[in-house]
Amino acid sequence: MKRIIILLFALSCGLVDAFAQQYVEGVTIESHKFSVRPCGLRSVRFYLYAQVNNENDSLLIKCQNISLRKNGEPFASGTCPKITLLAGRHEYNIKATVYLSEGVSIWNAMMAALFFDAKDYSVDFSADVFTADGETRNIVRKEIPLTKYLSN
């Protein structure tokens, strides 16, 4: 169970970090710490503490969807709250939940954790970014190789 938590946690954290740094210019995550807690057999809740430097005006990031695919098939998906990034350097505490997809058993997750290979996974996500001046930007990314965010 511990490896499953670590797998889902690493995937989620990689997504959050990559999203902030690659798709919102001027935003860098300077430091971060995590804790993870199981939420039943099919999900984990993780808590992210991050120090973020936002060189822009305040931004609101509303995640619509985060999903993980293994060999092209749905494996896990996550939810994340709206995140307001204030201008300047600030500390944030974010809570998110990751669930195994329908049809993926706890056994599948244990096997994936034991024999994890980032090359087997890809990520889909979409989010809306709202700027202080009212501009909205929708970001949609499909089938991004997980190797872009994690190393084995």
N, C-alpha and C positions, 0 to 999 in steps of 0.2 A: 504494500500500500504506500510505503514511503517513496518508492521510486515513481509511482504513478503521480503522486503529489508533486514531486520534483519535476517530472516531465511536463505536466500541465502548467505548473508555475513558471518554469523556464520559458515555455512557449508564450504565455501571456505577457510576461515581463519583456520578452524580446519584442513583442508587438507594440507595446506601449512605448518603449524606448525608441524603436525604429520609427514609429509614427511621428513622435514629437520631433525627432532630429532630421528626418528626411522629407517630411511633407509640410512642415510649418517652418519656413525660413526664419532664422533669428532666434530659435528656441533650442537650448541645449540643456541636457540633464547632467548636472555636475556631480551629483552623488545620489546614491539610492540604497535603501535597505528594504528587506522583505520579510514577511512572516506568512505562513500558510497554515490553514486549518481545514480538515475535511468537513464536508457538509453532506453526510450520508455516503453512500457507496458510489454515487455517480457524479459527484461534483466536489470541487474544492473552492474555498474562499481565500483570496489572498489580499494582504494588506501591503500597500506600497508607500513607503516614506521616500520622498524625493526632494532634492534641492534643485530648483529649475531656474535658469536665467532666461528671461524673455526680453529680447531687445526690441520687441514690437510694443504697440499699445496692448491693452488687455485683450485676450482672446477667449472665446468660449468654444470648447470642443465637445461636440455631442456625437458620441459613437453610435452608429446605427447597427452595425453588425461586425463581429469578429468571428471567423470560423477557420478551422484547421482541417485540411484534407490529408488523408494518407493514401498514397497511390491513386489519387483522383476521387476517392470516396470520402464523404463526410465522416470526421472522426470526433471533433469536439467543437464547441462554440462557447462564446463568452459574452458576458454583459459587463458594462462599465458605466459608471455614473457620468453625468455631465461634468466637465472639468473646466474651471475658469482659471486661466493663467494670467495673473496680474503682471503688469509691466515691471521689469526689474528682476531682482533675485529674491525668490520666496521659497518657503518650504511647504510641501503638500502631503497630505495623508489621503490616499485613495484606496477604496475597497472595491474589489471586482470578484466575479464568480465565473468559473469555467465548468461546463457540463459536458459529459460524454454525449455524443450524438445518438439518436435513436438507432437501434440495431447494433451499437457497439457495446459489448458486454464488459464487465469488470475484468474478465479473463483476457479479452482483446487488449485492454489497457495495460494489464500486467505484462503481457507478452511484448507490447510496444515499448514499455519502459525497460524491460530486460534486454531487448535486442534493438535499441533505439538507433536509427540512422537518419540524420536530418535530411538526407537526399530523398527519402520517401515522402516527405511532407511539403505541403504548400499552404499558403495563407491567403484568405480573402478578407477584405475589410472595407467598410464604408463609414464615413463620418462627415458631419457638417462642421465647418469652422466659421464662427461669427466674429467679425472684427468690431472694434469699438465704434467705428464710423458707419456701421450698419451693413457692410459688405458681407455676403455669405459665399462660402466656397465649399462645394461638395467634392469630397475626395473618395474615389472608388478604385480599389486595386483588387485584381483577381489573379489567382494562381501564382503568387510570388513565392519562389522557392524559399523554404525555411532556412536553407544554408546562407541566405543573404543576411539573416539575423543571428544565427547561432553557429557555433562550430562544434564538431563532435568531440 
